Amino acid sequence: DEVRKRLAGARRSTFEPVVETTDVEGPVSKFGGLPWLPEGSAWPACGGCKKPMYFFAQLDVASLPAAAGVKGSGLLQLFMCANPDTKADVCLDSWQHGAASALVRLVDSAGAGANAQWPEVEATWPPRRIVGWTEHEDYPGYEDFELAGFESEDELIELWEEAADDDRPSLNREGDK
């Protein structure tokens, strides 16, 4: 009971997408396939190699779970460079904040637009439409012990090891973090 009490302030909700292996036209939440682009928009190019970026995902902001606390409208879109032929280091750093080889943008989905046509991209991820969200309980990992109100990582580990198995919330879901 002590572990749950101490971690209560660090508990947060996370949301796992529920997907179908289908693609649909329009401004909908999905991974892979073709993105919806506002009329007159060009497919994004990498700031390093200048080749078309790979489309990763788009999220319809208005359809996100209310408990996530995200307000607004539009499509949050994610693109990244995955050009295997480049020697440019910038193309390999798409995971870094502010990287020229990654693009996160919010586009207005209220106006005219359509699913984009394929640019010269060698491969894409298969389309998976997001049809819902499953909420999960989540806690920071050991390395974020301060968020849970502990003085040190050792203090958290000691409390964790002393607790009974049924008093330990799962800090990490399988495949998480």
Buried (B, 14 or more C-beta within 10 A) or exposed (E): EEBEEBBEEBEEEBBEBEBEEEBEEEBBBBBBBBBBBBEEBEBBBBBBBEBBBBBBBBBBBBBBEEEEEEEEEBBBBBBBBBBEEBEBEBBBBBEEEEBBBBBEEEBEBEEEBBBBEEBEBEEBBEBBBBBEBEEEEBBBBBEBBEBBEBEEBEBBEEBBEEBEEEBBEEBEEEEEE
